[in-house]
Amino acid sequence: MVKIRLKRMGQKKAPFYRVVVADERAPRDGKFIAEIGTYDPTKEPSVIKFDEEAAKTWLANGAQPTETVAKLLKIAGIEK
């Protein structure tokens, strides 16, 4: 199954995330299929950026977002 999830980047205590489409069996920061956005929780307010077309395409093709990514998609105004 294909999941839309976060890939952790950045230094210790300064996380930065990329929103990626990956096989659910792949490790968290391992191999992924496509990168569709970024999330930076260290900024005030948090910075969320998505490639809307890619996100909608992957959701339409059956990719399942994790709970956190689902919340970020909702904030960004992208629904299933």
Beta strands, then each sheet from edge to edge (+ up, - down):
strand 1: 2-11
strand 2: 14-23
strand 3: 34-40
strand 4: 47-50
strand 5: 64-65
sheet 1: 4+ 3- 2+ 1- 5-
end
